Amino acid sequence: MELRLFILYLCFQSILYSQNGLFNEKEISINRYIDGTLTLPNDDNDLDLVIIIGGSGPTDRNGNQNFLKNNALKKLSRGLVANGIATFRYDKRIVKQIRERHVDPNITFDDFITDAIAVIEYFKKTDVYNKIYILGHSQGSLVGMVASKDRVDGFISVAGAGQNIGDVLDEQISKTAPQFAEESKTIIEHLKKGELVHNYPQALASVFSMELQPFMINWMQYEPSQVITHLKIPILIANGTKDLQTSVEEAHKLKAAAPESTLIIIEYMNHVLVPIMGDDLENSKSYNEPYREISTELINSITTFIKSNH
């Protein structure tokens, strides 16, 4: 009997995960790479859906990585659901691979785009939602931007870069490790051309190791400020003034490329979407402080954007 119940359990693609007085959550497996959580308001009629795509690294559906638990994407999801908007957030495929102890060394940036498209197509086929929006956070902004073309009803960039990741790295290295600025600039120029670089400073191995270079080459083929021009849908661009990773200038670059988009700059919001009133130390510590409240201005701005497009 127990075996029979277990088999029946495996046959269900979607299972009820949790329920309380405010929302329902269901675990959904889109395909062998993608597992995520669909969060629905209790009044689940006449809904719009926001698909949330996480940022760089092995980021799970809640916005967390090993030793960095802030629940940014979980709080974002719950905030939108409280305003009557359904959400789906999912683990990046590398998270599942790490859990299964079988990481694909050849994973590419394009794989993340493929996954985002698979999620969009899954929910479009359900024919349940009025409109479907993509919300990309950090690296997920570019992933979602590419995946959104001709597929969704609106796009939301939160802390997304407006320039090529190579140029972003160039600026960051120049600020944080100026002694490697010229050398890194040369390396980035080669990577942009699709050329592997065998000689690089060991101090920058976390960015330029031979294992990472194919991924970086693939990522550098995309120019956010060009990609966004191909979107003929409503666009919201959001960034915080306390973001240590993505400056407000990046948001302005996206806005300049898509003049009809809506831009919001949120005072004091940082990269993990919480208000920071103190210094950079407080800011950095917040990446591992899940108890912090998410920016209400961000939640309200996204809600207004979605409701205004009805």
Buried (B, 14 or more C-beta within 10 A) or exposed (E): EEEEEEEEEEEEEEEEEEEEEEBBBBBBBBEEBBBBBBBBBEEEEEBBBBBBBBBBEBBBBBBBBEEBBBBBBBBBBBBBBEBBBBBBBBBBBBBBBBEEEEEEEEBBBBBBBBBBBBBBEBBBEEEEBEBBBBBBBBBBBBBBBBBBBEBBBBBBBBBBBBBBBBBBBBBEBBEEBEEBBEBBBEBBEBBBEEEEBEEBBEEBEEBBEEEBBBBBBBBBBBBBBEBBEEBEBBBBBBBBEBBBBBBBEBBBBBBEBBEEBBBBBBEBBBBBBBBBEEEEEEBEEBBEEBEBEBBEBBBEBBBBBBEEBE
